[in-house]
Amino acid sequence: MLKAIEKPFLIPTKHNCFFIKTIPQSNRWFIIDLCRDIID
């Protein structure tokens, strides 16, 4: 996925997507779209 992320912590959302915070001091979040990988 993103190799630059060593220890990301994932926050599962209602739509099975994930917000990955790469830098603890940062307020920026990368939104990884995993919804499309899930077959309902």
Secondary structure, 3 states (H helix, E strand, C coil): CCCCCCCCEEEECCCCCEEEECCCCCCCCEEECCHHHCCC
